[in-house]
Amino acid sequence: MAEFTGWNPETEPIEELMAQCLDFDTSELVVQGDLPPTRGIKNLMRRDDQSRMNSCTGFGMTNTAEVGHFLRTSKWRQFNPLWVYRRGQEYSNIRGDSGATISGVVKAAKTNGLLPEDVDNDGKAEFPYVVNYNYPFPATCTAYAAQWKIGYSVNLKGFDEILRFLQANQGAVIVGGAWGNWRPGANGIADTFRGGGGGHARSYIDWITINGAVYLVEANSHGTSYGDNGFAYHSKRFVDTQASDRWTVTIGCSDLSTPEPRKIDLSKKWVV
């Protein structure tokens, strides 16, 4: 029997998920400005561990949304994975700490928004992530979260479409895929995908060039011992093989309401 770590591909409502997505040709996305070897977004992203909680969809959605909102505001906003995990379960009709669907968390992020951990931006987290499924969120959180929503989502197929979405500065990507038969090396590189095992949600947040080859930067929720300090670098071969697996779901999410050019500012200090 397959084991799942927060996302069960056998219960994902694919038709509902696709109905949420815009239908457009990603090759028409405009890439503006000179592209750096990487935007260095992983240097901003906090590395958490979902521990024993089945909240990988919550982490996948918050990691994805954090990138889009950073591109819009130039300020990093940490969102609470537990909030969108539980809101996503409501749309997934799932109870208890039993995971959530990608369809559910994407809909929750569009409809209910995402909850900042530091709501007044004073450097103190009023609503930190806690490994406690039954943590009580105050009623005021609904209004806070409503200010932070994603705008559109799109179904992406394979390495080239994902890279184009990222390099067009639209946002980031939540991924659901098979888990259990592959792991990145200590250097973070994952070059060979093997299907099977259970399902797990992650996110593609950036690209990076290593020895002349471009890789997608994957943010995971298994702590800093995973790959390169919590990140992995997926090759084109890995991503395209993963895309052909029947369990793979790859959804680009943007804070923009519709696709539009957004230039990469190379003068930003966060570019490395």
C-alpha positions in Angstrom: 0.0 0.0 0.0 1.3 3.5 -0.9 2.1 5.8 1.9 1.3 9.5 1.7 2.9 12.5 3.4 0.2 15.0 3.1 -1.0 14.8 -0.5 -2.9 11.8 -1.9 -2.9 11.8 -5.7 -5.6 9.2 -5.8 -8.1 11.7 -4.3 -7.0 14.9 -6.1 -10.0 16.3 -8.1 -8.1 16.9 -11.3 -11.0 18.3 -13.3 -11.8 20.8 -10.5 -8.1 21.8 -10.3 -7.9 22.3 -14.0 -11.1 24.4 -14.0 -9.4 26.8 -11.7 -6.5 27.4 -14.1 -6.3 29.9 -16.9 -5.9 28.4 -20.3 -3.0 30.2 -22.1 0.1 29.4 -24.0 3.1 29.9 -21.6 5.4 30.4 -24.7 3.7 33.8 -25.0 4.9 34.9 -21.5 7.2 37.8 -21.8 10.7 37.6 -20.3 12.0 41.1 -19.6 15.5 42.1 -18.7 18.8 40.2 -18.5 18.3 36.9 -16.6 20.7 36.2 -13.7 22.1 32.7 -13.1 19.6 32.7 -10.2 17.4 35.2 -8.4 18.6 33.9 -5.1 15.2 33.5 -3.6 16.2 30.5 -1.5 18.4 32.8 0.5 15.2 34.6 1.7 13.0 31.6 2.3 12.8 30.2 5.8 13.3 26.4 6.0 10.7 24.6 8.1 10.0 21.0 8.9 6.4 19.7 8.7 7.5 17.1 11.2 4.8 14.5 11.7 2.0 16.7 10.5 0.6 16.0 7.0 0.9 19.6 6.0 3.1 19.5 2.9 0.3 21.0 0.8 0.3 24.0 3.2 4.0 24.4 2.9 3.8 24.0 -0.9 1.2 26.7 -1.2 2.8 29.2 1.2 6.2 28.8 -0.3 4.7 29.4 -3.7 2.7 32.4 -2.7 5.6 34.0 -0.8 7.5 34.3 -4.0 4.7 36.0 -5.9 4.1 38.5 -3.2 7.8 39.3 -2.9 8.0 40.0 -6.6 5.1 42.5 -6.2 6.3 44.2 -3.0 10.1 43.6 -2.8 9.5 42.6 0.8 9.5 39.1 2.1 6.2 38.1 3.8 6.2 34.8 5.7 2.8 33.1 5.5 1.5 30.4 7.9 1.4 26.9 6.3 -1.2 25.6 8.9 -3.7 28.3 7.9 -3.9 27.5 4.2 -3.6 23.7 5.0 -6.7 23.8 7.1 -8.6 26.1 4.7 -7.6 23.8 1.8 -9.0 20.9 3.7 -12.4 22.6 3.9 -12.5 22.8 0.1 -11.2 19.2 -0.1 -13.8 17.9 2.4 -11.1 16.4 4.5 -11.1 16.3 8.3 -8.3 15.9 10.7 -4.6 15.9 10.0 -5.0 13.8 6.9 -3.5 16.0 4.2 -5.2 18.3 1.7 -5.5 18.4 -2.1 -3.6 20.9 -4.3 -7.0 21.9 -5.7 -8.1 22.8 -2.2 -5.1 24.9 -1.1 -5.0 26.7 -4.5 -8.7 27.6 -4.1 -8.2 28.6 -0.5 -5.3 30.9 -1.5 -7.5 32.5 -4.2 -10.6 32.8 -2.1 -9.6 33.2 1.6 -6.0 34.4 1.1 -3.0 33.6 3.2 -2.3 34.5 6.8 1.0 36.4 7.5 2.8 35.2 10.6 3.8 38.9 11.3 0.5 40.7 10.5 1.7 44.3 11.4 5.2 43.9 10.0 7.0 44.8 13.2 9.3 41.8 13.2 7.3 39.8 15.7 5.2 36.8 14.7 1.7 37.1 16.1 0.7 33.8 14.4 3.8 31.6 14.1 3.7 28.2 12.5 3.2 25.6 15.2 3.2 21.8 14.8 -0.3 21.5 16.3 -3.1 20.7 14.0 -5.8 21.9 16.5 -4.1 25.3 17.0 -7.0 27.9 17.4 -6.7 30.8 15.0 -8.6 33.9 16.2 -11.5 35.2 14.2 -9.5 38.2 13.2 -7.2 36.1 11.1 -9.9 35.9 8.4 -9.5 39.6 7.7 -5.8 39.5 7.8 -5.6 36.7 5.3 -8.1 38.3 2.9 -5.5 40.9 2.1 -3.1 38.3 0.7 -4.5 36.3 -2.2 -3.1 34.7 -5.3 -4.6 35.9 -8.5 -4.3 33.2 -11.2 -3.1 29.7 -11.6 -2.1 27.7 -14.7 -1.4 24.1 -15.4 2.3 23.7 -16.5 3.7 20.7 -18.4 7.3 20.0 -18.0 10.6 21.8 -17.5 10.4 24.4 -20.3 6.9 25.6 -19.3 7.8 25.8 -15.6 11.1 27.7 -16.4 9.3 30.1 -18.7 6.8 30.9 -16.0 9.5 31.5 -13.4 11.7 33.6 -15.7 8.7 35.7 -16.8 8.6 36.7 -13.1 5.0 35.6 -12.7 5.3 33.7 -9.4 6.2 30.2 -8.4 4.9 26.6 -8.8 3.2 24.1 -6.4 4.0 20.5 -7.3 2.4 17.2 -6.3 4.2 14.1 -7.3 5.4 10.6 -6.4 7.6 10.3 -3.4 9.7 7.5 -2.0 11.9 6.3 -4.9 14.2 9.3 -5.3 16.1 11.8 -3.2 18.6 14.6 -4.0 22.2 14.1 -3.3 24.1 16.0 -0.6 24.7 18.7 -3.2 21.0 19.0 -3.8 21.0 17.8 -7.4 18.3 15.4 -8.5 18.8 14.1 -12.0 16.8 10.8 -12.1 13.1 10.6 -11.3 11.6 7.2 -10.4 7.9 7.0 -9.9 6.0 5.0 -7.3 5.8 5.3 -3.6 3.4 7.9 -2.0 2.5 11.4 -2.8 4.1 14.6 -1.6 3.6 18.4 -2.3 6.6 20.7 -2.8 7.2 23.9 -4.8 9.5 25.3 -7.6 10.5 28.7 -6.5 13.5 29.7 -8.8 16.1 28.5 -11.2 19.8 28.1 -10.8 22.7 27.5 -13.2 25.2 24.8 -12.1 28.2 24.1 -14.4 26.4 25.7 -17.3 23.2 23.7 -16.9 19.9 25.2 -15.7 18.0 23.5 -12.8 14.7 24.2 -11.1 15.1 25.1 -7.4 12.7 22.9 -5.4 11.7 24.0 -1.8 10.7 21.1 0.4 9.3 20.8 3.9 11.5 18.1 5.4 13.9 20.4 7.2 17.5 21.5 6.5 18.8 18.0 6.4 17.1 17.5 3.0 19.3 18.1 0.0 21.1 21.4 0.1 19.8 22.9 3.3 16.2 22.1 2.5 16.4 22.7 -1.2 16.9 20.5 -4.3 18.0 21.3 -7.9 16.0 19.4 -10.5 17.4 18.8 -13.9 15.4 19.0 -17.1 15.6 15.2 -17.4 14.2 14.8 -13.9 11.4 17.4 -14.4 10.3 16.1 -17.8 10.3 12.4 -16.6 8.3 13.5 -13.5 5.8 15.3 -15.7 5.1 12.1 -17.6 4.2 10.2 -14.3 0.4 9.8 -13.8 0.6 11.3 -10.3 2.3 14.6 -11.2 0.4 17.8 -10.8 2.3 21.1 -11.5 0.4 24.4 -11.0 1.9 27.8 -11.5 0.5 30.5 -9.1 0.8 34.2 -9.4 -0.4 37.2 -7.3 -1.2 38.8 -10.7 -4.9 38.6 -11.8 -3.8 37.8 -15.4 -0.3 37.2 -16.9 1.6 40.4 -17.6 5.2 41.4 -18.0 7.1 41.9 -14.8 10.8 42.9 -15.2 13.5 41.4 -13.1 15.4 44.2 -11.4 19.0 43.2 -11.3 19.8 46.1 -8.9 18.0 44.3 -6.1 20.4 43.2 -3.3 18.7 39.8 -3.2 20.0 38.8 -6.6 23.1 36.5 -6.2 
